[in-house]
Amino acid sequence: MLSFNELVTRILALIRTLLIPGTVSANCTRIETDDGDPNAYQHDQPTAKFFLTHLSKIQLTFLIAGSFATTALIALGLAHAKSIVNFVSNKTQRKLLLIQAFLFPASAALCLTGMFIPRSATINASLGLFVFLVAIAACIRLCRTLCSGWPQLAAELESRGKRISLMNPPFCCIIPCMPSLSPVEKNLRYLELAVLQAPFVRGFVVVTQVVAIAEYREGAAFWLQVCDVATLVSLLMLVFGFHTLSRAAGEILTDYAYTSLFRIVDLGLLFFSAQEPLIFENIFVRFGAIGCSPTLNPHDNARFICNFLIIMQFCVLSTFASHLLRPQRSALFDRHPVNYSPCPLTEADGISQTCTNSTATSDRVLLAP
């Protein structure tokens, strides 16, 4: 029977592995190699040359399929960008939409690079998360632009008798009775700040992680995950602000299919940031579902498989985005010959009116930033 001190020690060790999944212990027996590469040990990733010359059949299949999928994502991103440049007249909206168009291709390219070069996988994941945070900040800027500013959104919410609900992820999961806020400009700006702080914090973390890799080399993996845990509050604040603002403005921005854009980016962030630590590390590695490969320890093997899965998921999300955000469904593409005809929203009062002629595209007024 365990003593009290042993029980406390085990509980603390469990909490530590839950917060820092890379510390989950896993037995690993490697195959013998002829060249005796010193980098083939359990506590360090192999070099790219050694890894690519000792691939298993499954790893080779994943690399080939991931390369084709990433190429398809880049081609689809270029097609989206071409449509945005040709059919979106507002310059500010065009720039913000281009960031969204290249979000999945850039993130998938970082995942694929991490698959080919195992030593870069951790820093690439951090860079990919930074790309997502920048895209989410751009998405909130797009929301503000379409609403013609937070004062107009606050006035619109007030005129409809709406309040800002705080029952949004992730805090609604632990605080079931979150209050609602009055729709005033100050509250909207606070929520915007909750989103905008995240890219700056993550940028500092990326620089810190590069320094840690240069200084500690194979011992940097632990400190990289410590940095990620230390910035968890920043990421949770971003998710909360993103959900709260997007849901508050979603009904008003129906004509622009903003809610569809929000859902797609939000799902992408969930797939990119949560799958590996919560599912692959804390479940698959912990319970032995993912073990060693000839060249990778269980943690690196889990990251390799997760990167491939993320690329496939981004392909699915990009396909859905092509359908849900096509010009026939969004007023953003005002130059398209077969475009959407939303209810006009004027800058004078900021309040949407009922459509009386769904084909009168010339009467549509896009909001200026």
LINZI-V846824 format. One line per field, one symbol per residue. burial: + if it has 16 or more other C-alpha atoms within 10 Angstrom, else -. Layout:
burial = ???
//
This chain:
burial = ----------------++++++++-+-------------+++-+++++-+++------+--++--++-++--++-+++-++-+++-++++--+++++++++++++++++++++++++++++++++++++++++++++++++++++++++++++++++-----+++++++-+----------+++--++--++-++++++--++-++--+--++------++-++++++-----+++++++++++++++++-+++++++++++-+++-++-+++-+++--+++-+++---++++++++++++++++++++++++++-++--+--+++++++++++++--++++++++---++---------+--+-++-+
//
